[in-house]
């Protein structure tokens, strides 16, 4: 395919950014992550949301007009204008327990074990974030991102959707995406 515009999405902790980077590297195309557009750069990070119109403006300036790129992360609820740009959407699912374990490891890596431990400077924020991420698998309970909302969003996409198990090795997941970049029909794998 001459254009190759891939969006990789799933629950927080499912591996969208990791797979996005791997696929972009294998294709030698730029990788972008929705978090880089959703959040205003702050210290500590992830403290101030950028308005949706500004996110879309930045994305249009940075990469959307180009023919080849990989975008990881979620854009449900604000990014529907981007759908027309996708050649393939990859949806990663993974067991809740493994996702939450990955998120806790990521928080420790990002902020330090002492900061996220009980009594630490980031403990409350970490626990709130993990609780928010855990709610993804529940019925549509009004949180910003749930499996039910994701499934509805996926069902309306005009491009192929590749479903992957995020517990599989990164190399296997990357190979599945690469082999699907030229397919036209929806793919489940």
Residue pairs with C-beta under 8 A, 6 or more apart in sequence:
1 87
1 181
1 182
2 67
3 67
3 68
3 87
4 27
4 29
4 67
4 68
4 69
4 87
4 181
5 67
5 68
5 69
5 71
5 85
5 86
5 87
5 88
6 20
6 23
6 69
6 70
6 71
6 86
6 87
6 88
6 89
6 90
6 177
6 181
7 70
7 71
7 72
7 75
7 82
7 86
7 88
7 89
7 90
8 16
8 19
8 20
8 23
8 70
8 71
8 72
8 73
8 89
8 90
8 92
8 177
9 16
9 72
9 73
9 74
9 75
9 76
9 89
9 90
9 91
9 92
9 150
10 16
10 74
10 91
10 92
10 93
10 94
10 150
10 166
11 92
11 93
11 94
11 99
11 133
11 136
11 137
11 145
11 147
11 150
12 74
12 99
12 103
12 132
12 133
12 136
12 145
13 94
13 98
13 99
13 100
13 102
13 103
13 106
13 133
14 92
14 93
14 94
14 99
14 166
15 92
15 94
15 102
15 166
15 170
15 173
16 72
16 73
16 74
16 92
17 33
17 35
17 72
17 73
18 170
19 72
19 90
19 92
19 164
19 166
19 170
19 173
19 174
19 177
20 31
20 33
20 70
20 71
20 72
20 73
21 31
21 70
21 72
22 170
22 173
22 174
23 31
23 70
23 90
23 174
23 177
23 178
24 30
24 31
24 69
24 70
25 31
26 174
26 178
27 68
27 70
27 178
27 181
29 68
29 69
29 70
30 63
30 66
30 68
30 69
30 70
31 69
31 70
31 71
31 72
32 59
32 62
32 63
32 69
32 70
32 71
32 72
33 71
33 72
33 73
34 71
34 72
34 73
34 74
34 75
34 79
35 46
35 73
37 50
37 55
37 58
37 59
38 49
38 50
38 55
38 73
39 45
39 46
39 47
39 48
39 49
39 50
40 47
40 48
40 49
40 50
42 48
44 111
44 122
45 110
50 58
52 78
52 79
55 78
55 79
56 78
56 79
56 81
56 82
59 82
63 69
63 71
64 82
64 85
71 82
74 145
74 150
75 82
76 144
76 145
76 149
76 150
76 153
77 144
77 145
77 149
83 157
83 158
83 159
84 158
86 157
86 159
87 159
87 160
87 181
88 159
88 160
88 161
88 162
88 177
88 180
88 181
88 183
89 154
89 157
89 159
89 160
89 161
89 162
90 161
90 162
90 163
90 164
90 177
90 180
91 150
91 154
91 161
91 162
91 163
91 164
92 164
92 165
92 166
92 173
93 163
93 164
93 165
93 166
94 165
94 166
94 167
95 167
96 134
96 136
96 137
98 166
98 167
99 133
99 136
99 166
100 130
100 133
100 134
103 129
103 130
103 133
104 116
104 126
104 130
107 116
107 122
107 126
107 129
107 130
108 116
111 121
111 122
111 126
114 120
115 121
115 122
115 123
116 122
116 123
116 126
117 123
132 143
135 141
135 143
135 146
136 143
136 145
136 146
136 147
137 146
137 147
138 146
139 146
139 148
140 146
140 148
140 149
154 161
160 180
160 183
160 184
160 185
160 186
160 187
161 186
161 187
161 188
162 176
162 177
162 180
162 187
162 188
162 189
163 187
163 188
163 189
164 173
164 176
164 177
164 189
166 173
176 189
180 187
180 189
